[in-house]
Amino acid sequence: AERRTGGSVRCRISDGSVFGWVEVDDPTVAAEARRRMHPSCVMVLAGSVLQGEAILNGMDTAPRWDGVQMTDRHGVETEDCVVLAYRAAATRKGAAYAALCSSTWVRQAEGWQLIQHQQTPEG
């Protein structure tokens, strides 16, 4: 399990590339998240489906998590695609949130980019 308070949670694949869940109010980290998101990325979150610019707009206004713990990690890696699946437990202003998540990353000319992310709330 990996737990972080502030900052980001990251994992590394065989070629040394790093993927992660960004949750911090640091503009440099937000800029990196924007750079690493594919322009057509699709996200399925509790109660909504977002794509592209709508995700970026949401990043500007969404409250950040106080802490995140990732467990039960699974992944598959091919030459140009990485799929990560995990259980996330997070807190925001004292409220707990738990979800099953998956993220899909594709290798592009610019490097690895997030093309899909989903969260299914538990409970």
Secondary structure by P-SEA (a helix, b strand, c coil): ccccccccccccccccccccccccccaaaaaaaaaacccbbbbbcccccccaaaaaaaaacbbbbcccccccccccccccbbbbbbbbbbccccbbbbbbbbbbbbbccccbbbcbbbbbbcc
